[in-house]
């Protein structure tokens, strides 16, 4: 059994396609293990769809399912195009809704699902929090220095609200810096697409940023977000890392 590994600005994924739709939580835990598996933040399984180019199953590294993943959607789109499962312009189904994507060499832009406010701003643990769903739920706090990112606070807030947690800073209205604690990975990740989108949408609603911004996550890569007609578009580079042939024992878990 062969799988591919892709990285979207430090957020890495194992991806394969199949005609068989079934529960793969245990496989995700095995294959995403960084010591005894391939190693990744998530597993993406591409499946046939009658209405769209394809649909996906997305699993975090702990085996939990996620409705949406911004970086994963970009990695998935490049995989689908490279493997002739879709053309450069594609639409695919996630648990959060339909995602549109455009592939231009290694640059991929996706139209994310419409953001939804989950809670009015509130204060807790010394920070003001904004709560949005940009495919999955995110807490956002704006700070003047990203060194204020506190792992223990982020972890506690994640469990208090079952949400990802983002600290952001804003520079000159059109540059955002973001650090994210991701549920399902249960750690800070190098990049989180829906987290960057939540940070951008928060700043936009507070009139602290423009409708087109550059975003720099912990990986220090440059990504781009824009708001147009009530929609968020997310663009950045995706890298193919390698193909891997799984041993017989792991291959049997796939079948």
N, C-alpha and C positions, 0 to 999 in steps of 0.2 A: 504494500500500500504506500502510495506516495503523497506527501503533503508539501506545501510551500510555506515559507516564512516570509512575511513582509513587515516593514517598519514604516509607520507614519509618524515621523518626527520623534522617534524614541518610544512611541507606543507600538509594541510589536504583537503580531498575530500569526497563528498557524491557520492556514486556509486549505480547504479541499472541497471538491464538488462531488455529489452523488445523487442518485435517483431515490435513495432510501431515506425516508423521513422517520426518525425515531428519537428517543431521549438519549442525549449524549453527555450528560453532566459528569459521569464518572470518567469518560474519555477526556473531557476537558481538564479535569484535575490531573490525570496521568500525563497528558501530552504537554500541558503548560508548565509542569514542574521543571524548574531551572537546573536541577541536579540530576534527575533520572529520566527526564523527558526531553522534548525539543526545547522547551523554555519559551514562555510568552505571557503577555498580559491577558490574552483571550484566544478563544477558538471560534472560527467562523466556518459554518457549513453552508454551502450554496446548493440550493435545491431547485428543481424545475417549477415553473409557474405558468398557468394557462393564460393569465391576464397580463403579467408583467414579464420583463426579461428573465427574472428569477426571483426567488425569495431566499431569505437566510435564516439560520439559527445562530444566535450569538450567545456564547458562554464566557463568563469571567474565569479567571484562573482558579478560583475556588469551586468551580462547577455550577455556580449560580447563573441563572439566565438574566440577560439585560435586554430591555426593549430596544435600545438604540445605543450606538457608539459612533461619535463623529469621526474619529480617526479610523476606526474599524470600517466605516462605510467607504472612506476613501481608499483604503487598502483593498477592500472587497471589490470596488469598481475597477481598479487597475488589474487585479487578478482575473476578473471576469472578461475584461477586454483582451488581456494577454492570452487567455486560454480560449478565445473565440466563443465565449458564452454570451457576449453582448457587443454591440457597436460602441463607438465613442460616446454617443448620447444614450443613456440608459435610464430605466426606472426599475426599482426593485422593492420588494415588500419586506418590511420589518415589523416587529410587534408594536412599534410606535407609529406606524403608518408607511406611506410610500415615499421613498427617497429618490430624487432625481440626481444624476451625476453626469459630469462631462470630463472625459480623459483627454489630455493634451500632452503626449509623451509621458513624463513622470509626474506632471502636475495634474492634480485631480481636484475639481470643485464639486461640492455636493450642496443641494438645497435641503436644509434641515427641516424637521417638522416645526410647525408653528409653536412658538414659546407660550407657556401658560404660567401665570402667577399663581403660586400655591399658598402664599401667606403674605400679609403686610409686613413691612420691615419691623424688626424687633431687636432688642438688646439682650445679649447673653454672653457671659464669660468675658466681659470687657470689650466686646465688639458689636457693631451694628450689622445685622444679617438681612439679606434679601433672599427670597426663596422662589426659584423658578424651575419649571420643567422644560428642558430643551431636548426632549427625547427620553431623558431620565432626570430625576430630581436633583437639583443642585442648590446648595447654600453658597452665597457670595458675600464676602466682606471686603470693603475697599480700605486699604492701608497706605500710609505714605512711604513705607519701606517694607520690601518683601522679606526682610530678615525678621519681621514680626510673625511670619508663618510659624505656628506652634503645633508640632505634631500631636502632642497630647490633647490639645484643645480640638484640633481637627478630628481626631479619632473619636473623642467624646461627642462632638456635634454630629458626626456621621451616624452614631448609634442612637442619639437622642431623636433624630429626625429621619433616619433611614435614607440619607442623602449623601451625595458626594459633597466635598467641602473645598471651596476655592478662596484663596487670598489673591487680590489683584491690586496693582498700582497703575496709575494713569500718567502718561508723559505727553505733554503738548497736545492733548485731545485726540491724537490719532495713533498713539502707540500704547498698547497694554502689555503688562508683564503679569504672568499668572503662575501660581503654584497650586496643585490640586492633590487632595487625598481622595483616592477612588475606592468606593465600596466594591466588594467582589475581589479586588486585588488586595485590599486592606493595607494599603501603603501609599506613600506619595509616588506618583508616576512622573515620567519625564514629560508627558503631554497628555491632555485630555480634551478632545474636540468639543464635546457638549459642554464641558466646563468652561472652555474659552468662550464658547457662544453665550453661556449664561453670564459670564463676566462682562462681555461686550453688551449684552442686552440690558443688564443692570445699569451700566455706565450710561448707555444711550437713554434710558428712561429718566435718569437723573440729570440729563443734558450735560454730561461731563465729557462726552466724546462725540466724534463725527459719525456719519453713517458708513464710512469706509475706514477700517483701521488695520494696522499691522499688529499682530499678537506674538509675543515671545514667551514660550513656556520654559520649564526648567531645562529642557534639552538645548535651549538657546537657538533653535531653528526659528525662521521667520514664517509665519502663516498669515493669512488674510481673511478678514471677515467683513461682510457688507450687509446692510439692511436695505431691502428694496421691496416695495409693495407689501409690506407686512411679513416679509420672509427673510430668513437669515441664510446667507450663502457663505460657505466655508471652503477655503482653498489652500493647498499646500503640496509639497513634494511627497511622493511615496517611493520607497525603495524596496525592490525585490532583494531578499537576503540570500536564500538558498532553497534547494529542494532536498527533501529527506526521504529515504526509503525506510519504512518502519519494519522492525523485525516481526516474525510470525506471530508472536504473542500479542503484540500491540495491534497488528493487522486484524486479528480475530475480534478485538474489541470494536473495530469499525463495522464489521459485518452484522 
